[in-house]
Amino acid sequence: MARYPSTAPTHIQFGPGGISPAVQAILVACAAVFLVSLVFRQEVLTWLGLIPVSVVHDLRIWQPVTYIFVHAGVMHLAFNMLIVWMFGVELERLWGTRAFTKFFFICGVTAGLATLAIALLPIDAAWRERTYLGVTVGASGAIYGLLYAWARAFPYRTVLMFLIFPMQARWFVAILIAIDFAIAAQTRLSSGTAHLAHFAGLLAAYVYLNNGSGRGPGGLVAEIKYRYLKWKMNQLRRKFDVHEGGRDKKPWVH
């Protein structure tokens, strides 16, 4: 639950208001896949869930994308879609539908590819084998990216953590990451939650928004443009700088 600015100082609004196009499409797609899974659960998990052994041996290379829209149960779906709506709508309004959609898939697909890469590590570990043979589903990797991006865009926005404790968005996300990391460390990645996918989605968001290669917010292209313009301004400033010269110390321009 997030508190949004208003002319009335005591006003609290649940969520960002009306839904935006990309967020609506994500919600509809996830809900549709979930409804189909109620009837054809095994088929949906087998074909759309991320199963590394199937990607490698059966060449189901679409799974690092489609797993985002598959959810394990009603609560899993409801919680993820609530977060997509609450934090995704404002980002889409801020960036535009195209940039937001690109960012969502970059985070989600990166999380899926990271899961695949971890499953293929040449190490003898139970959690690695479970990842290789098991099914990973859900939009949590993309959601962690959204949470980071939202906190980055609105660091001082007040959020009610667990619907009780008010805190700034930057601390809200930091605490969520710390909790996830603590659970992953305590359970040694055996909790049944794809913690590594969460961290991969988060890392993808950080890299993309700070040093990424895309044209999205904070991307490398934008940074290069900024550095080039800054260099040009410095060149012009030097060209028209005023220096002291001559015996009478009068200024001269070159």
C-alpha positions in Angstrom: 0.0 0.0 0.0 1.5 3.4 -1.0 0.6 6.9 0.2 0.3 9.4 -2.6 0.5 13.2 -2.5 -2.8 15.1 -2.3 -4.1 18.5 -1.4 -5.6 16.9 1.7 -2.7 16.1 4.1 -4.4 13.0 5.6 -5.5 11.5 2.3 -4.2 7.9 1.7 -4.8 6.2 -1.6 -4.5 2.5 -2.2 -2.5 2.1 -5.4 -1.8 4.4 -8.3 -5.4 4.7 -9.6 -6.4 3.7 -13.1 -4.6 0.9 -14.9 -2.2 1.6 -17.7 -2.1 -0.4 -21.1 1.0 -2.6 -20.6 0.2 -3.4 -16.9 -3.4 -4.3 -18.0 -2.0 -6.6 -20.7 0.4 -8.3 -18.2 -2.5 -8.8 -15.7 -4.8 -10.2 -18.4 -2.1 -12.6 -19.8 -1.2 -13.9 -16.3 -4.9 -14.4 -15.4 -5.7 -16.1 -18.6 -2.8 -18.6 -18.3 -3.8 -19.3 -14.7 -7.4 -20.1 -15.7 -6.1 -22.4 -18.4 -3.8 -24.1 -15.8 -6.9 -24.9 -13.6 -7.9 -27.3 -16.3 -4.6 -28.3 -17.9 -2.2 -27.7 -15.1 0.4 -30.3 -16.1 0.4 -29.2 -19.7 0.8 -25.5 -18.8 3.7 -26.3 -16.4 5.4 -28.6 -18.9 5.2 -26.3 -21.9 5.2 -22.8 -20.4 7.0 -23.2 -17.1 10.8 -22.9 -17.1 12.3 -26.4 -16.9 16.0 -26.2 -17.7 16.3 -29.9 -18.7 13.5 -29.3 -21.2 15.1 -26.2 -22.6 18.4 -28.1 -23.1 17.2 -31.4 -24.3 13.8 -30.6 -25.9 14.8 -27.1 -27.2 11.9 -25.4 -25.5 13.7 -22.1 -25.8 10.6 -20.0 -25.3 10.3 -21.1 -21.6 12.6 -18.3 -20.2 9.9 -15.9 -21.5 6.7 -17.8 -20.9 7.4 -18.8 -17.3 6.8 -15.2 -16.3 3.0 -15.6 -17.0 2.6 -18.9 -15.1 1.8 -18.9 -11.4 1.6 -21.7 -8.8 -1.6 -20.7 -7.1 -4.2 -18.0 -6.4 -2.2 -16.3 -3.7 1.0 -16.4 -5.9 -0.9 -14.8 -8.7 -2.8 -12.3 -6.6 0.3 -11.1 -4.8 2.4 -10.7 -7.9 -0.3 -8.9 -9.9 -1.0 -6.6 -7.0 2.6 -5.5 -7.0 2.7 -5.1 -10.8 -0.3 -2.9 -10.6 0.8 -0.8 -7.6 4.3 -0.1 -8.8 4.1 -0.7 -12.5 1.4 1.8 -13.4 3.4 4.8 -12.3 6.5 3.6 -14.1 4.6 3.1 -17.3 3.2 6.6 -17.0 6.6 8.0 -16.3 8.5 6.1 -19.1 5.8 5.3 -21.6 4.3 1.9 -22.5 7.1 0.8 -24.9 10.0 1.6 -22.5 8.1 0.0 -19.6 7.3 -3.2 -21.5 10.9 -3.5 -22.6 12.1 -3.0 -19.1 9.7 -5.6 -17.6 10.8 -8.3 -20.1 14.5 -7.5 -19.7 14.2 -8.1 -15.9 11.9 -11.2 -16.3 13.9 -12.9 -19.1 17.2 -12.1 -17.4 15.9 -13.8 -14.3 14.9 -16.8 -16.4 18.2 -17.1 -18.2 20.0 -16.8 -14.9 18.0 -19.7 -13.6 18.9 -21.7 -16.6 22.6 -20.8 -16.3 22.6 -21.8 -12.6 21.0 -25.1 -13.4 23.8 -25.8 -15.9 26.6 -25.1 -13.5 29.1 -28.0 -13.3 28.8 -28.5 -9.6 27.4 -31.3 -7.4 24.8 -29.6 -5.3 21.3 -30.6 -4.4 19.8 -27.2 -5.1 21.5 -27.1 -8.5 19.9 -30.4 -9.4 16.5 -29.3 -8.2 16.7 -26.2 -10.3 17.7 -28.3 -13.4 14.9 -30.8 -13.1 12.3 -28.6 -11.4 9.8 -26.0 -12.7 10.3 -22.3 -12.1 7.2 -20.1 -12.6 6.1 -16.6 -11.8 6.8 -12.9 -12.5 8.9 -12.3 -9.3 12.1 -11.7 -11.2 10.5 -8.9 -13.2 8.7 -7.7 -10.1 12.0 -7.2 -8.2 13.2 -5.1 -11.1 10.0 -3.0 -10.9 10.4 -2.5 -7.2 13.9 -1.3 -7.6 13.0 1.0 -10.5 10.0 2.5 -8.6 12.1 3.1 -5.5 14.8 4.7 -7.7 12.2 7.0 -9.4 10.3 7.8 -6.1 12.9 7.2 -3.3 11.0 9.3 -0.7 7.5 8.1 -1.5 5.9 6.6 1.7 5.0 3.0 1.5 3.1 1.0 4.2 5.1 -2.1 4.6 2.9 -5.1 5.5 0.1 -2.5 5.3 1.2 -1.3 8.8 4.7 0.3 8.9 5.2 3.6 7.0 8.6 4.0 5.4 10.3 5.6 2.5 10.4 3.6 -0.8 14.1 3.2 -0.8 14.1 1.5 2.6 11.1 -0.5 1.7 12.9 -2.2 -1.2 16.2 -2.5 0.8 14.4 -4.4 3.5 12.6 -6.7 1.0 15.9 -7.6 -0.6 17.5 -8.2 2.9 14.7 -10.5 3.9 14.9 -12.4 0.6 18.7 -12.7 1.0 18.4 -13.9 4.6 15.8 -16.6 3.7 18.0 -17.8 0.8 21.0 -18.0 3.1 19.2 -19.7 5.9 17.5 -22.3 3.8 20.5 -22.7 1.4 18.2 -22.1 -1.6 15.9 -25.0 -0.6 12.9 -23.0 0.4 11.1 -23.6 -2.9 11.3 -20.0 -3.8 13.5 -18.9 -6.8 15.6 -16.5 -4.8 18.4 -16.4 -7.4 15.8 -15.4 -10.0 14.8 -12.6 -7.8 18.3 -11.4 -7.4 18.9 -11.7 -11.2 15.9 -9.6 -12.0 17.0 -7.0 -9.5 20.6 -7.0 -10.9 19.2 -6.6 -14.4 17.2 -3.6 -13.4 20.2 -2.0 -11.7 22.5 -2.5 -14.6 19.9 -1.4 -17.2 18.9 1.8 -15.3 22.4 2.8 -14.3 24.8 1.4 -17.0 22.6 -0.5 -19.3 23.0 -0.8 -23.1 19.4 0.2 -24.0 17.8 3.5 -24.8 15.6 3.3 -21.7 15.9 5.4 -18.6 19.5 5.6 -17.5 20.8 3.5 -20.4 24.3 3.7 -21.8 23.1 5.5 -24.9 21.6 8.3 -22.8 24.8 8.5 -20.8 27.0 8.7 -24.0 24.7 11.6 -25.3 25.1 13.4 -22.0 28.9 13.0 -21.9 29.1 14.1 -25.6 27.1 17.3 -24.9 29.1 18.0 -21.8 32.3 17.7 -23.8 30.9 20.0 -26.6 30.0 22.6 -24.0 33.4 22.5 -22.5 35.0 22.9 -25.9 32.8 26.0 -26.6 33.6 27.4 -23.2 37.3 27.1 -23.8 36.9 28.7 -27.2 35.4 31.8 -25.8 37.3 31.9 -22.5 38.7 35.2 -21.4 42.4 35.2 -20.5 44.8 37.8 -19.3 47.5 38.8 -21.8 49.9 41.6 -22.8 51.9 44.1 -20.7 48.9 46.0 -19.5 47.1 42.9 -18.4 44.1 43.6 -20.6 41.9 40.6 -21.4 42.2 39.0 -24.8 39.9 36.5 -26.4 40.9 33.6 -28.6 
